[in-house]
Amino acid sequence: MSAEQPTVLVVEDDRGVRDLLSTVLSAEGFEVRTARDGLEGLLKMRMCDPAAVVLDIMMPDVSGLRVLDELAEEHAPVPVVVVTGKPDAAEQARAKLGPENVFPKPFDIDELVARIRAVASKSPAVARATAGDGERS
């Protein structure tokens, strides 16, 4: 990951939404990794040190709420932004993350990107990359 392109991991089972987020976030200057479900998301999380995670809640196999719990245990400082079409799941996510990091589907893409940019800029992964760039100068 470079300081110019923080990595965002998009964990979303709906291919159309996943592709949209990947395209938009790439155009906004992020390096994007994607996962089709919660299990794949957890595996990629361990490999790519993202600045932020965009997470759907309702997915097959491992739910987004379970992924949130796993992230809190293993990757606590990584910021998470949730997108969900289920009101009950949104409430559960708000209880864990706060209302500013939960976006109901359909979401406003500009607001979502702005929030991802805000949380990614404060991420420990960005701080590590920036410190590493400074050491090479």
Backbone as CSV, one residue per row, in Angstrom:
resi,resn,N_x,N_y,N_z,CA_x,CA_y,CA_z,C_x,C_y,C_z
1,MET,0.845,-1.177,0.000,0.000,0.000,0.000,0.881,1.227,0.000
2,SER,0.575,2.196,-0.814,1.329,3.445,-0.828,0.531,4.517,-0.123
3,ALA,1.229,5.594,0.301,0.541,6.693,0.985,-0.427,7.370,0.032
4,GLU,-0.110,7.362,-1.265,-0.985,7.994,-2.239,-2.248,7.188,-2.486
5,GLN,-2.183,5.895,-2.304,-3.330,5.039,-2.580,-3.608,4.115,-1.403
6,PRO,-4.359,4.602,-0.413,-4.721,3.702,0.679,-5.613,2.568,0.163
7,THR,-5.459,1.417,0.759,-6.230,0.250,0.350,-7.560,0.194,1.088
8,VAL,-8.627,-0.071,0.333,-9.949,-0.303,0.900,-10.372,-1.709,0.520
9,LEU,-10.789,-2.471,1.506,-11.315,-3.812,1.269,-12.826,-3.731,1.244
10,VAL,-13.434,-4.134,0.123,-14.888,-4.134,-0.040,-15.373,-5.575,0.107
11,VAL,-16.179,-5.832,1.133,-16.726,-7.166,1.390,-18.232,-7.091,1.134
12,GLU,-18.641,-7.618,-0.016,-20.030,-7.462,-0.487,-20.381,-8.649,-1.372
13,ASP,-21.493,-9.340,-1.064,-21.860,-10.508,-1.852,-22.576,-10.165,-3.156
14,ASP,-23.167,-8.982,-3.251,-23.857,-8.558,-4.476,-22.816,-8.037,-5.473
15,ARG,-22.633,-8.787,-6.561,-21.590,-8.437,-7.519,-21.747,-7.033,-8.079
16,GLY,-22.987,-6.620,-8.362,-23.216,-5.283,-8.910,-22.771,-4.189,-7.955
17,VAL,-23.107,-4.335,-6.685,-22.705,-3.347,-5.675,-21.192,-3.396,-5.480
18,ARG,-20.635,-4.603,-5.410,-19.192,-4.777,-5.246,-18.431,-4.123,-6.392
19,ASP,-18.883,-4.359,-7.627,-18.220,-3.771,-8.790,-18.363,-2.256,-8.817
20,LEU,-19.540,-1.754,-8.459,-19.756,-0.304,-8.401,-18.801,0.332,-7.401
21,LEU,-18.756,-0.222,-6.203,-17.866,0.334,-5.184,-16.410,0.261,-5.613
22,SER,-16.015,-0.840,-6.214,-14.644,-0.987,-6.675,-14.297,0.063,-7.729
23,THR,-15.186,0.255,-8.681,-14.954,1.229,-9.755,-14.879,2.649,-9.210
24,VAL,-15.843,3.007,-8.383,-15.896,4.375,-7.849,-14.708,4.650,-6.931
25,LEU,-14.419,3.731,-6.033,-13.309,3.952,-5.107,-11.961,3.990,-5.833
26,SER,-11.798,3.170,-6.849,-10.570,3.223,-7.660,-10.432,4.583,-8.341
27,ALA,-11.531,5.074,-8.893,-11.515,6.390,-9.546,-11.226,7.512,-8.547
28,GLU,-11.546,7.281,-7.278,-11.295,8.266,-6.228,-9.885,8.156,-5.639
29,GLY,-9.071,7.260,-6.191,-7.681,7.180,-5.771,-7.347,6.108,-4.756
30,PHE,-8.280,5.208,-4.486,-8.019,4.113,-3.558,-7.552,2.886,-4.324
31,GLU,-6.714,2.098,-3.686,-6.434,0.752,-4.169,-7.523,-0.122,-3.568
32,VAL,-8.227,-0.880,-4.377,-9.384,-1.632,-3.898,-9.133,-3.128,-3.999
33,ARG,-9.432,-3.822,-2.922,-9.469,-5.278,-2.885,-10.923,-5.642,-2.615
34,THR,-11.377,-6.753,-3.170,-12.768,-7.147,-2.965,-12.852,-8.578,-2.436
35,ALA,-13.958,-8.830,-1.751,-14.267,-10.172,-1.261,-15.754,-10.402,-1.459
36,ARG,-16.113,-11.638,-1.827,-17.504,-11.987,-2.139,-18.335,-12.370,-0.926
37,ASP,-17.685,-12.642,0.199,-18.422,-13.027,1.405,-17.558,-12.760,2.624
38,GLY,-18.136,-12.987,3.788,-17.437,-12.681,5.021,-16.180,-13.501,5.238
39,LEU,-16.216,-14.775,4.897,-15.042,-15.628,5.073,-13.885,-15.140,4.207
40,GLU,-14.163,-14.881,2.934,-13.124,-14.365,2.045,-12.626,-13.006,2.543
41,GLY,-13.546,-12.194,3.065,-13.165,-10.896,3.599,-12.192,-11.023,4.762
42,LEU,-12.462,-11.948,5.675,-11.553,-12.149,6.800,-10.182,-12.623,6.337
43,LEU,-10.150,-13.506,5.349,-8.874,-13.982,4.818,-8.089,-12.845,4.166
44,LYS,-8.766,-12.037,3.355,-8.081,-10.921,2.679,-7.656,-9.844,3.673
45,MET,-8.438,-9.691,4.723,-8.098,-8.718,5.758,-6.734,-9.026,6.347
46,ARG,-6.462,-10.287,6.535,-5.181,-10.711,7.112,-4.023,-10.488,6.151
47,MET,-4.319,-10.368,4.860,-3.258,-10.271,3.851,-2.982,-8.852,3.364
48,CYS,-3.951,-7.946,3.410,-3.743,-6.686,2.690,-3.625,-5.432,3.536
49,ASP,-3.773,-5.478,4.862,-3.609,-4.320,5.739,-4.364,-3.094,5.211
50,PRO,-5.692,-3.193,5.105,-6.445,-2.079,4.528,-6.528,-0.865,5.454
51,ALA,-6.701,0.288,4.837,-6.935,1.522,5.582,-8.379,1.589,6.051
52,ALA,-9.270,0.887,5.354,-10.693,0.845,5.722,-11.331,-0.390,5.090
53,VAL,-12.442,-0.805,5.692,-13.233,-1.918,5.178,-14.648,-1.419,4.938
54,VAL,-15.178,-1.726,3.747,-16.592,-1.488,3.460,-17.248,-2.858,3.523
55,LEU,-18.256,-2.983,4.385,-18.783,-4.299,4.729,-20.299,-4.351,4.599
56,ASP,-20.775,-5.321,3.831,-22.205,-5.625,3.799,-22.501,-6.490,5.027
57,ILE,-23.714,-6.414,5.530,-24.068,-7.196,6.719,-24.675,-8.545,6.353
58,MET,-25.624,-8.548,5.425,-26.331,-9.782,5.088,-25.605,-10.508,3.950
59,MET,-24.813,-11.509,4.326,-24.057,-12.293,3.350,-24.163,-13.768,3.700
60,PRO,-23.944,-14.632,2.722,-23.964,-16.069,3.007,-22.721,-16.476,3.810
61,ASP,-22.772,-17.638,4.385,-21.673,-18.228,5.154,-21.406,-17.446,6.431
62,VAL,-20.565,-16.431,6.374,-20.216,-15.641,7.552,-20.857,-14.265,7.395
63,SER,-21.753,-13.901,8.309,-22.461,-12.624,8.191,-21.528,-11.453,8.474
64,GLY,-21.940,-10.295,8.018,-21.173,-9.088,8.275,-21.054,-8.779,9.758
65,LEU,-22.082,-9.093,10.545,-21.992,-8.867,11.989,-20.929,-9.761,12.613
66,ARG,-20.835,-10.976,12.132,-19.771,-11.879,12.616,-18.402,-11.357,12.200
67,VAL,-18.311,-10.833,10.975,-17.053,-10.233,10.513,-16.683,-9.049,11.410
68,LEU,-17.665,-8.214,11.763,-17.396,-7.092,12.667,-16.806,-7.578,13.982
69,ASP,-17.377,-8.641,14.536,-16.869,-9.184,15.793,-15.431,-9.683,15.633
70,GLU,-15.171,-10.381,14.543,-13.820,-10.896,14.281,-12.829,-9.748,14.092
71,LEU,-13.240,-8.710,13.371,-12.365,-7.557,13.151,-12.046,-6.872,14.473
72,ALA,-13.039,-6.765,15.346,-12.814,-6.131,16.649,-11.783,-6.918,17.464
73,GLU,-11.806,-8.235,17.335,-10.856,-9.066,18.070,-9.460,-9.048,17.462
74,GLU,-9.375,-9.103,16.124,-8.082,-9.275,15.462,-7.503,-8.000,14.856
75,HIS,-8.359,-7.078,14.435,-7.900,-5.898,13.694,-8.604,-4.643,14.211
76,ALA,-8.648,-4.471,15.511,-9.451,-3.411,16.124,-9.265,-2.022,15.517
77,PRO,-8.057,-1.590,15.163,-7.926,-0.212,14.692,-8.402,0.022,13.253
78,VAL,-8.733,-1.024,12.526,-9.153,-0.832,11.134,-10.587,-0.308,11.103
79,PRO,-10.797,0.882,10.513,-12.152,1.430,10.462,-13.046,0.660,9.488
80,VAL,-14.316,0.539,9.865,-15.292,-0.191,9.059,-16.467,0.727,8.751
81,VAL,-16.886,0.715,7.482,-18.093,1.395,7.039,-19.033,0.308,6.537
82,VAL,-20.255,0.291,7.059,-21.224,-0.750,6.731,-22.242,-0.229,5.723
83,VAL,-22.573,-1.083,4.756,-23.696,-0.847,3.849,-24.641,-2.029,4.000
84,THR,-25.937,-1.734,4.162,-26.889,-2.830,4.344,-28.286,-2.420,3.902
85,GLY,-29.021,-3.392,3.425,-30.407,-3.175,3.032,-31.394,-3.630,4.093
86,LYS,-30.897,-4.096,5.222,-31.754,-4.638,6.277,-31.774,-3.702,7.479
87,PRO,-32.934,-3.112,7.803,-33.020,-2.165,8.926,-32.552,-2.750,10.261
88,ASP,-32.908,-3.997,10.558,-32.479,-4.598,11.824,-30.963,-4.729,11.889
89,ALA,-30.361,-5.143,10.773,-28.912,-5.271,10.711,-28.245,-3.902,10.834
90,ALA,-28.860,-2.893,10.236,-28.319,-1.535,10.337,-28.293,-1.076,11.788
91,GLU,-29.353,-1.368,12.537,-29.401,-0.977,13.950,-28.306,-1.677,14.747
92,GLN,-28.101,-2.947,14.476,-27.051,-3.694,15.184,-25.675,-3.127,14.845
93,ALA,-25.471,-2.787,13.579,-24.188,-2.208,13.162,-23.985,-0.831,13.785
94,ARG,-25.048,-0.017,13.840,-24.942,1.308,14.479,-24.543,1.188,15.944
95,ALA,-25.067,0.165,16.609,-24.716,-0.042,18.016,-23.228,-0.343,18.178
96,LYS,-22.640,-0.992,17.202,-21.222,-1.351,17.261,-20.310,-0.240,16.751
97,LEU,-20.751,0.493,15.720,-19.866,1.428,15.017,-20.230,2.893,15.162
98,GLY,-21.455,3.160,15.583,-21.952,4.535,15.577,-22.689,4.804,14.279
99,PRO,-23.608,5.763,14.290,-24.472,5.982,13.119,-23.750,6.525,11.886
100,GLU,-22.648,7.229,12.078,-21.975,7.847,10.932,-21.290,6.840,10.015
101,ASN,-21.093,5.608,10.480,-20.408,4.599,9.671,-21.347,3.530,9.113
102,VAL,-22.654,3.788,9.144,-23.627,2.821,8.636,-24.486,3.506,7.579
103,PHE,-24.516,2.902,6.379,-25.249,3.458,5.251,-26.294,2.460,4.771
104,PRO,-27.570,2.860,4.801,-28.612,1.962,4.281,-28.575,1.924,2.754
105,LYS,-28.896,0.752,2.202,-29.036,0.631,0.745,-30.447,1.036,0.369
106,PRO,-30.639,1.752,-0.702,-29.603,2.331,-1.554,-28.944,3.514,-0.848
107,PHE,-27.646,3.682,-1.062,-26.892,4.739,-0.409,-26.484,5.800,-1.418
108,ASP,-26.186,6.979,-0.919,-25.659,8.065,-1.735,-24.163,7.815,-1.895
109,ILE,-23.711,7.557,-3.105,-22.321,7.166,-3.342,-21.346,8.256,-2.933
110,ASP,-21.708,9.524,-3.140,-20.806,10.616,-2.761,-20.629,10.683,-1.244
111,GLU,-21.717,10.498,-0.499,-21.623,10.498,0.962,-20.807,9.306,1.457
112,LEU,-21.015,8.157,0.827,-20.261,6.968,1.217,-18.774,7.164,0.961
113,VAL,-18.420,7.669,-0.208,-17.011,7.901,-0.537,-16.394,8.905,0.432
114,ALA,-17.127,9.964,0.748,-16.616,10.964,1.690,-16.335,10.335,3.054
115,ARG,-17.220,9.454,3.505,-17.018,8.804,4.798,-15.838,7.852,4.752
116,ILE,-15.715,7.097,3.663,-14.572,6.178,3.515,-13.277,6.973,3.514
117,ARG,-13.250,8.077,2.793,-12.046,8.921,2.755,-11.707,9.423,4.172
118,ALA,-12.731,9.840,4.920,-12.501,10.361,6.269,-11.936,9.286,7.199
119,VAL,-12.523,8.103,7.193,-12.036,7.067,8.106,-10.690,6.519,7.655
120,ALA,-10.473,6.403,6.348,-9.199,5.884,5.846,-8.053,6.834,6.175
121,SER,-8.320,8.135,6.153,-7.250,9.105,6.416,-6.740,9.015,7.850
122,LYS,-7.543,8.481,8.761,-7.157,8.345,10.166,-6.688,6.936,10.504
123,SER,-6.634,6.084,9.521,-6.316,4.679,9.740,-4.852,4.470,10.123
124,PRO,-4.594,3.523,11.018,-3.208,3.176,11.332,-2.427,2.704,10.105
125,ALA,-3.082,2.070,9.146,-2.391,1.609,7.936,-1.843,2.792,7.137
126,VAL,-2.587,3.889,7.070,-2.119,5.088,6.368,-0.966,5.715,7.144
127,ALA,-1.074,5.745,8.459,-0.001,6.304,9.289,1.291,5.505,9.104
128,ARG,1.191,4.178,9.050,2.380,3.339,8.841,2.991,3.600,7.482
129,ALA,2.157,3.719,6.450,2.655,3.962,5.094,3.319,5.327,5.003
130,THR,2.721,6.320,5.638,3.275,7.673,5.611,4.617,7.703,6.350
131,ALA,4.700,7.042,7.483,5.955,6.978,8.226,7.021,6.266,7.411
132,GLY,6.630,5.219,6.722,7.571,4.477,5.880,8.077,5.315,4.725
133,ASP,7.201,6.135,4.124,7.624,7.007,3.027,8.603,8.049,3.527
134,GLY,8.374,8.560,4.723,9.263,9.566,5.288,10.647,9.024,5.575
135,GLU,10.737,7.743,5.933,12.031,7.124,6.219,12.855,6.955,4.954
136,ARG,12.224,6.824,3.805,12.962,6.610,2.558,13.442,7.908,1.932
137,SER,12.927,9.037,2.392,13.286,10.323,1.792,14.693,10.710,2.109
